[in-house]
Amino acid sequence: MEKNTTDLPTRVHRGTLLVLQVIMAVELLLVLREGQWINAFLIVTIMAVALLPVVLGRRFHVYIPPEFQVLAVVFVFAALFLGEIHSYYARFWWWDIALHTSSGLLMGILGFLLVYVLNESENIAIHMRPRFVALFAFLFAVTVGTLWEIFEFAMDQIVGTNMQKPMLGDPSGLTDTMWDMIVNALGALVISALGGGYMKLWERSFIEVWIRKFIERNPRLFRP
């Protein structure tokens, strides 16, 4: 099937990626002018991470739904560029909670795409019921969120960063970590319920659209 690279989601993804890259490029020039070398390194890293889905998709010839790529790029921009470079975590108390909730949604969607590859691949003979697919997506998102919290703890302890964002009355960062894990699990639960519901009851949902696009555009990953 020939890929349609001019549909609306693809154009939105390209436009969003271009705008965010321009914003970060301008910021990069400003911090280089002021000699802020650490921030310059971080911005270059963020720009590279934002391009990663496109690069990996072309390198391994895997079609990634542009809707998912838009969400991923915006999440990276909000979490790293706005959160770390512009200190939105400190300026807005709800920023960290919103992003961890969003990460649960994104990782849940990624879990659905992954289990569909495993479920349909001719090299792996497994067939899962809708409830188990939803459970896999939920556990996948929660596991990724937990591993990220371990990474934050390790960075704070080894490098001396402030990724855990200690809250008022709790300098240890435990409260922040627990809230991050709770909202991440809630986000994963929502997307798992929507995905599992579509598989069992609904005929059409945004998850179904993305999954069908993923299957149709990556025929080599699935059985004929």
N, C-alpha and C positions, 0 to 999 in steps of 0.2 A: 504494500500500500504506500502510495506516494505521500510524503509528509506535507501537510499544509502549514507553511511557515508564515502565512499572512492572516491567520485568524485573529480575532479580537484578543483572546488571552495572551497569544504570543506577542502581539504589538504592545499590550499593556506591560508585559514582562520586560521587553526591550526598552520601552520608554522609561519605566521605573528604574531599571538598572543603569541606564544612561544618566538620568537626573541625579541619582545618588552618587554615582561615580564622579560626576562633575562637582558636586558639593564637596566630596571628600578630597578631590584634587585641588580645589581652591583652598581648602583648609590645610592641605599638605604644604602648599606654597607659603602660606602665612606662618606656619610653625617652623618651616625651614628658614624663613627670613628672620625669625626671632631666635633661632638656634635651639629650638626645643627638639632635640634629637630623639629622645625616647618617644615623645608623642608622634614624631614623624615616622618612626619605625612602626608604631602601633597602627597608624593610619594606612600605611602601605600594606601591612598584614591584613587589615580589615578589607581593603580593596581587593586583595587577592582572594580572601575567603568568600567575598560576595560573588566573585567570578568562578569559584570552584565548581558549582553545579553545571555551568555551561561547559567548562573545560572537560570535566569528567564525562559528561554526556557525549561530547564529541569524540573524546579519546576512546571510550569503550562502546561507542555506537548504541547508547541506551537513551531512549526518549523519556525525559522527565517532564510530567505535566507542567506547563508554564504557570498555571495557577499556584501550584506548590512552590515553584521557584520564586514567584513574586513574594509569597509569604515568608520564605526562607531568607530572601535578600532583605526585606523590610525588618525581619527579626534581627538579623546580624547587624544592620545599621542602627536599630534602636538599642540593642544590648551593648554593643561594643563602641560604636562611634558616639552616640548620644549618652549612653550610660557611663562609659569610662572616660572618654575624651572630654565631654562637656558636663560630667558629674551629675547626670540626671538622677542617679541613684540617691545622691545626697539632697538634691533639690526637691525631689518629689518622693514622698514616702511610699507611694503605691507603685512606683516604677518597677521595682524588683519583683513585686507580687504579680503584676500584670504580665511581665515577661516570662516568669516561670509558669504561669497558667498557659500562656501561648506556646511555650516549649512542650508542654504536655499534649496540646492539640497537634502540633507539628509532628512530634515523635509518634503519636498514635496513628496519624495518617501514614507515616513512613512504615510503621509496623504492619498496617494493612497491605501496603504495596509489597512489602517483603514476604509476607505469608502467602500472598497470591502467587508470587514467583515460585515459592517452595511447593505450593499446593498444585500448581499447574505444570511444573517442570517435568519433562519426561525422564529426567535422571533421578528424581526423588519421588518415590511412590507413597504419597500421603494424601489423605482426603479428610478435611476437617469440617465439622459442623459449624454453622454460623456462630454459635455461642463460644466455641473454642477459638475461632478466628478473632472474635472480639476480645476474648480473654488474652490471647497472645498479644494483640495490639496494645492492650492496657498494660500488661506486664512488661512489654518491650519499652514503652514510654516511661514507666516508673523506674525500670532498671537504668535507663540512660540518665534520668534525672538524679538518681541516687549516685551513680558514678560521677556525675558532674559535681555533686556536693562533696564527694570524697576528694575530687581534684581541687576544689576551692579550699578545703581544709589543708590539703598537702601543700598548696602554694602559700597559704598564710603561715604555715609552720616552717617550711623550708626556705622560702624566698623572702618572707616577711611582707607579703602583700596584704590587702584588706578586702579580699573577695567575699568574705562571709558577712560583711557589713554589720558589725555589732550594733544592736539596738539599745535604746535607752533603758537602763536598769539591767542589761545583760551584756556585759563587755565580752563574754566568751563567744558570742555569735550563735549560741545554740538555738535561741528563739528564731533568729533569721533562718537558720538551716531547716528547722521544723516547719515553718510557714512555707518555705520554698518547696519542700517535699509534699506538703499537704495540697497546695494549689496546683502543683505539677500533677499529682494524682487525680485531682478533680478535673483538670483539663483532659487528661487521658481517659477518664471515665466518661466524660461527655462525648468525645469523639468515638469511643468504643461502642457506646450505646447507639449513636447515630449509625455507625457502620454496621453493627450487628442487626439493627432494626431494618436497614435497607435490605440486607441479605435475606431476612426472614419474612418481612411484611411489605416493605415499600417497593414501588416500581422505579422510582426515580429520586435521586438525591445527589448532592454535589460530590459526595465520596464515590458514588456509583459512576458518575461521569468521569471522574479522574481515573478510577480503576479501569474502566472500559478503554479510555484513551491509552492508558499505560499498556494494557494487553494488546490492543490493536496495533500500536506503533512499535512494539517489541516482540514480534512473532517468534523470533529465534529463541526467546526465553521460555516459550510455552509449547505445549503439544500442538501438532497440526490439527 
